[in-house]
Amino acid sequence: MTASLTLISHHLCPYVQRAAIALHEKGVPFERVHIDLANKPDWFLKISPLGKVPLLSIPQDEDEAILFESTVICEYLEETQSGAKLHPADPLIRARHRGWLEFGSSILSDLWVYETTQDVQTLEAKRNTLKTKFATVEAELGDGPYFAGAGFSLVDAVFAPIFRYFDVFDTIAEHGIFDGSPRVGAWRQALAARPSVKAAVTDDYAARLVAFLEKHDAVLLKTGKIAA
């Protein structure tokens, strides 16, 4: 496929980042269109069944095909594009990786509450939940540098946007979520250095995220040091 794909995006969306990382890893040329999810344009609502990003627009002979849902987009790219393989060849290992993709999505659900809550107790509860989940990931990781060793996979593409949140959170409060998880910490550093991960967001990502937290009056911004 040589025609340019279009990734319809939002600057902060971690699910968009998954798709962007996969596109970069595959070496697929694509255009990117950012929308305001608080003021969704009519053309977007007409083509997005769930009213969410990402969408991938795929040129056809006389029209375009639209894919929605980040996992679906990543699976499609894996099945149709050449370049680096992002899924294991072995069916059992591949199925296990798909399970970890869902585990990553569950962490994102917890992170949404963690970053937007206005309640200190809720923040602390989610902090503990996240710490427990990353301890589970710690037990699964090997010697790295990536989730399954030397090769970059879709699991890495899912967790890289998760760790990016903490690059900002670390400047706000001491959360202790990764305490006791050295392999997770090393994995986080390896992903942050990956060119595809760096390219998945705009240069003003951190400023946009802080502005988002301020808009939601997030208690995270007011806690200073969070008890570990």
C-alpha positions in Angstrom: 0.0 0.0 0.0 1.7 3.2 -1.2 -1.2 5.7 -1.0 -1.0 7.8 2.1 -3.0 6.7 5.1 -4.6 9.3 7.4 -4.6 8.9 11.2 -7.3 11.0 12.8 -6.0 11.9 16.2 -6.1 13.9 19.4 -2.9 15.3 20.9 -3.2 13.5 24.2 -5.0 10.3 23.3 -2.8 7.2 24.3 -4.8 5.0 22.0 -3.9 7.2 19.0 -0.3 6.9 20.1 -0.5 3.1 19.8 -1.5 3.4 16.2 1.1 6.1 15.5 3.8 4.0 17.0 2.8 1.0 14.9 2.8 3.1 11.7 6.2 4.4 12.4 7.6 0.9 13.3 6.2 -0.4 10.0 7.7 2.5 8.1 4.3 3.4 6.6 3.8 7.0 5.3 0.8 8.6 6.8 -0.8 12.0 7.4 -2.2 13.1 10.7 -5.2 15.1 11.5 -5.8 16.3 15.0 -9.4 17.1 16.2 -10.8 18.7 19.4 -12.7 16.0 21.2 -14.5 18.6 23.2 -15.8 20.1 20.0 -16.0 17.2 17.5 -16.5 18.3 13.9 -19.5 17.0 12.0 -17.4 15.3 9.4 -15.7 13.3 12.2 -19.0 12.3 13.8 -20.2 11.0 10.5 -17.3 8.5 10.1 -16.6 7.6 13.8 -19.2 5.0 15.0 -18.1 5.6 18.7 -17.2 9.3 18.4 -13.7 8.4 19.4 -10.2 8.5 18.1 -8.1 7.0 16.6 -9.5 6.5 13.1 -7.5 5.3 10.2 -8.6 6.4 6.8 -7.5 4.0 4.0 -7.8 5.3 0.4 -9.9 3.1 -1.9 -10.4 3.5 -5.6 -13.2 6.0 -5.4 -13.7 6.5 -1.6 -12.0 5.7 1.7 -12.4 2.9 4.2 -12.4 3.9 7.9 -11.1 1.7 10.7 -11.8 2.5 14.3 -10.4 1.2 17.6 -6.6 1.2 18.1 -6.2 -2.5 18.5 -8.1 -3.2 15.3 -5.9 -0.6 13.5 -2.7 -2.1 14.8 -3.8 -5.6 13.9 -4.7 -4.4 10.4 -1.3 -2.9 9.9 0.4 -6.0 11.1 -1.6 -8.1 8.6 -1.2 -5.8 5.6 2.1 -4.0 5.9 5.6 -5.2 5.5 8.4 -4.1 7.8 9.1 -5.2 11.3 6.7 -7.8 12.7 5.0 -6.5 15.8 3.3 -9.8 16.8 4.9 -13.1 17.6 4.7 -15.8 15.0 3.8 -18.5 17.6 -0.1 -18.6 18.0 0.1 -19.2 21.8 2.6 -16.4 22.4 0.6 -14.1 20.2 -2.5 -14.9 22.1 -0.7 -14.1 25.4 0.5 -10.8 23.9 -3.1 -9.9 23.1 -4.0 -10.6 26.7 -1.3 -8.1 27.8 -2.7 -5.6 25.3 -5.9 -5.8 27.3 -4.0 -5.5 30.5 -2.5 -2.3 29.3 -6.0 -1.0 28.4 -7.1 -1.7 32.0 -4.2 0.4 33.3 -5.3 3.2 31.0 -8.7 3.0 32.6 -7.2 3.4 36.0 -5.0 6.2 34.9 -8.0 8.2 33.6 -9.4 8.2 37.1 -6.0 8.8 38.7 -5.3 11.9 36.6 -8.8 13.5 36.6 -10.1 12.8 40.1 -10.7 15.7 42.5 -10.7 13.4 45.5 -7.5 12.6 47.5 -8.8 9.2 48.7 -9.7 8.1 45.1 -6.3 9.2 44.0 -4.6 7.1 46.6 -6.8 4.1 45.9 -5.9 4.3 42.2 -2.2 4.8 43.0 -2.3 1.5 44.9 -4.1 -0.2 42.1 -1.6 1.0 39.6 1.3 -0.1 41.8 -0.2 -3.6 42.1 -0.7 -3.8 38.3 2.8 -2.8 37.5 4.1 -5.3 40.0 2.2 -7.9 38.0 4.0 -6.7 34.9 7.3 -6.8 36.7 6.8 -10.5 37.3 6.2 -11.1 33.6 9.2 -9.2 32.2 12.5 -10.8 31.3 15.9 -9.2 30.6 14.5 -6.8 28.1 15.0 -4.3 26.8 11.4 -4.7 25.6 8.4 -6.7 26.8 9.4 -9.9 25.0 13.1 -9.4 24.9 15.1 -7.8 22.0 12.2 -7.4 19.6 9.7 -4.5 19.8 6.0 -5.6 19.8 2.5 -4.3 20.0 2.6 -4.7 23.7 5.5 -2.2 23.8 3.3 0.1 21.6 0.5 -0.1 24.2 2.7 0.5 27.2 4.8 3.4 25.8 2.0 5.9 26.0 1.2 4.7 29.6 4.8 5.5 30.7 4.7 8.8 28.9 2.0 10.0 31.3 4.4 9.3 34.2 7.1 11.4 32.5 4.8 14.3 33.3 3.5 13.0 36.6 7.1 12.6 37.9 7.5 16.4 37.7 4.3 17.0 39.7 4.4 14.5 42.6 6.3 11.7 44.1 4.0 8.7 43.5 6.1 5.6 44.2 4.1 3.6 41.7 7.3 1.9 40.2 9.0 1.4 43.5 10.2 -2.3 43.7 9.8 -2.8 39.9 13.2 -2.3 38.4 12.5 -4.2 35.2 9.5 -2.0 34.6 11.7 1.0 35.1 14.3 -0.2 32.6 11.5 -1.1 30.1 10.1 2.4 30.5 13.5 4.0 29.8 14.0 1.8 26.7 10.6 2.7 25.3 11.2 6.4 25.9 14.3 6.3 23.8 12.6 4.5 20.9 12.2 6.8 17.8 8.7 5.6 17.0 7.6 6.4 20.6 9.2 9.9 20.5 7.4 10.6 17.2 4.0 9.6 18.4 3.2 12.9 20.0 3.8 16.6 19.3 6.6 18.5 21.1 4.0 20.3 23.3 2.6 17.1 24.7 3.7 17.7 28.3 2.3 21.3 28.3 -1.0 20.0 26.9 -1.3 17.3 29.6 -0.7 19.8 32.4 -3.3 22.1 30.9 -5.7 19.2 30.8 -5.1 18.5 34.4 -5.6 22.1 35.3 -8.9 22.2 33.4 -10.2 19.2 35.3 -9.0 20.7 38.6 -7.1 17.4 39.2 -6.1 16.8 42.8 -2.9 15.3 41.4 -1.7 18.8 40.8 -2.2 19.8 44.4 -0.8 16.8 46.3 2.9 17.5 46.1 4.4 14.4 47.6 2.1 11.4 47.5 2.7 8.9 50.3 4.5 5.8 49.1 
